[in-house]
């Protein structure tokens, strides 16, 4: 195993808690396919966004949950760690030994692990946080079409259309062959969830499997994510409307929220428990904030005019 020190990590925890001119941060919104980001500040329901901050020469960007940093893949294929607060200074640090030109760059729910995968080269890497750096925990000769990684380093990977669980001990277990099944790990644990036969199923950590029946609806697209410890959120989109429902790891319903738009994806914002709800169009950005007491869905308007930082 290789230990890679990255000086930027020393400020990551600080960035996640920082304030902008005394205003709380809600994280970052990815714009234009990862070519730019906007900072969201304020509180849910009364948030503002700053001007675009361009990220030149980047072909992929994945914001790390709970931090002010991201994993970016440069146009030359090199993965680098970037401090989103220092984009103007070009602050970046290469992740030495990382697979080049990855097709997948996926953070764990709390940002404690990173998965990189090249489908064409059949290389899948798991990196774990170690002090102020990252450690290449293991590499497998696998090419995944999609994947998720737990905060402890376990992996869910769809390979040739089949979803597998990959343990830290090298074990490999088939989960489902259902086409297009969505999946995720639960934050801070090895428990995981996937969609199968009209239900969300939870398993892992030697616990009993829990099945959450989902109402049959024509034309519904579903997503799964885990924004905070012990919480699974199911997002169901249909007819320009998305219902978000949170469940406990034991399958108990916790809350419901509505986003009046079609949510096509979920990305971390960099703030604890806050995610961007990726929707089509050039309207306001939609976000959701969660903690152990519940959640809230809200929008962040884009600035009326570009130029200048928020005062």
Secondary structure, DSSP 4 states (H G I P E B T S, - for coil): -EEEE-TTHHHHHHHHH-EETTEEEEEEEEEGGGTEEEEEEEETTEEEE---EE-TTEEEEEEPTTSSEEEEEETTS-EEEEEGGGGGGT-EEE-TTPPTT-SEEEE-TTSSEEEEEETTTTEEEEEEEETTEEEEEEEES---SEEEE-TTS-EEEEETTEEEEE-TTS-EEEEE--TT--EEEPTTSS-EEEEETTEEEEEETTEEEEEEE----TT-EEEEE--STTEEEEEEE-SS-EEEEEEETTS-EEEEEEESS-EEEEEE-SSTTEEEEEESSSS-EEEEEEETTEEEEEEEBPPSS--S---
